[in-house]
């Protein structure tokens, strides 16, 4: 029993996090931490095969219910992890999951938080789970969500609202009967939903002020995007947040943090504002991001008081480290980071 406990301790999240913080080079990280991590892709591959097997659907049928291609499902079975939280929602809905099982799927395999009724998407998701539409649940979710978004287009309320406890809001959502009543409920509470996006965007702007509001640097999201040469997808996701439409994917949030020269704690806070879990040491890619942030902090790269401070240096440093690694999906992530200057 003690031996089993020791093995568990050596693979626990806190233990791995401490191991990452002790690494002094990327090579040391690869040699000491990577071997302890069970591939997230391997875990996901096993889980999605289990889900499809339990449902009894063919891959083609399951793909249709999730609103994706058969190729996408084949890639999931090979370990490709869905790139956004909504896809995980559709998978859980297609599988007929209860709220409890959906939350486990989101947290364990997507590193996303549990369903949150004050989020527009989650509110609709909770509604369709509660009302059970059978195998059409995922399709119904998409239909209702698109319909509501279309009907509330143009709403831009970021006014202060009287806060209601999540527990109380959960109860209100559970009492909703019928799609028309759901639409009215969301319209009545649109300020509540919009406020969450506003807080996220306000945090982004605050960090621009801290790290970029100097004569030599940019002073707005638009200016920093121009200065750094942001990808169109990164620009679009920030624009969508500003308009209270949706949060970016997890990797987009992390990328945004690097572009804004945020430290480990700030990126964790931004992830939480987007209703996501903090950086996870048990994820290979994120363990590297944690190493980069910790090492950059030790080397004063993010010290805004330094005369040598360069707000773009963190991105350049991250690119230099990441391009040495062979991790699924890393190429797309690197493509958004500024090119390293020749004198780096």
Secondary structure, DSSP 8 states (H G I E B T S, - for coil): -HHHHHHHHHHSHHHHHHHHHH--SHHHHHHHTGGGS--HHHHHHHHHHHHHHHHT--HHHHHHHHTS-HHHHHHHHTT---SSHHHHHHHHHHTT--HHHHHHIIIIIS-B----TTSHHHHHHHHHHHH--GGGHHHHHHHHHHHHHHHTTT-----------HHHHHHHHHH--SHHHHHHHHHHTHHHHHHHHHHHHHHHHHHHHHHH-STTS--SHHHHHHHHT--HHHHHHHHHHHTTS----HHHHHHHHHHTT--HHHHHHHHHHTTB----TTSHHHHHHHHHHHHHHHTTTT-TTSTT--TTHHHHHHHHHHTT---TTHHHHHTTS----TT-
